Amino acid sequence: MRGTYQPAFAGRGVLDLGVGTERTTRYLAPLARTNVCVDSSPPMVDDVHAHFPGISVYLADMRNLSAFGDGAFDFVFAACNLIDDADDETSPNPDVCRGYPSRHAPRWVSSGSPNMSSP
């Protein structure tokens, strides 16, 4: 991620989905213009607050990010196959999950921003 993708998010507004133990925040925060983190686990949100008090972090499900307007970010980052988890057919409500990120990510990302996903 360091050299290859850095130009895609350096100096830009970043949304970090599934931030977890802030492994990605340690790298993204110093480089991004703004870094907003989201996680559905209260202990993970508390962890980010404890280590990065200046970072905006939200306790939320990535399938409901209505708090953010259209084009609010230049780059959306989701590590560890998080996007695959959202499409999991074993989800309690698979109709909500299936295809959600691919349908909605363009709304969150500003026009002309790079589109990257993990293999």
HULINMO-V847387 format. One record per pair of residues at least 24 apart in sequence whose ideal C-beta (glycine too) atoms are under 7 Angstrom apart, sorted by the first residue. I is the first residue (numbers start at 0). J is the second residue. D is the distance in whole Angstrom. If there is no record, write none. Layout:
[[I/J/D] [I/J/D]]
//
This chain:
[[0/26/7] [4/115/6] [5/30/7] [7/74/6] [7/113/4] [7/115/6] [8/74/4] [11/73/4] [11/74/5] [12/71/7] [12/72/5] [12/73/5] [13/72/6] [13/74/5] [13/76/6] [14/72/4] [14/75/5] [14/76/7] [14/107/6] [15/76/5] [16/61/5] [16/75/7] [16/76/7] [16/77/4] [16/81/6] [17/61/7] [17/77/6] [17/78/7] [17/79/7] [17/81/4] [18/43/6] [18/47/6] [18/56/7] [19/43/5] [20/46/6] [21/46/6] [21/47/5] [21/50/6] [21/51/6] [23/76/6] [23/78/6] [24/51/6] [24/54/6] [27/76/7] [28/54/6] [37/61/6] [37/64/7] [61/85/6] [62/95/6] [62/96/7] [62/99/5] [64/107/7] [67/107/6] [69/106/5] [70/108/7] [70/109/4] [70/110/6] [71/107/6] [72/107/5] [72/108/6] [72/109/7] [73/108/7] [73/109/5] [73/112/5] [74/112/6] [74/113/7] [75/104/6] [75/107/6] [75/108/6] [80/117/7] [82/116/7]]
//
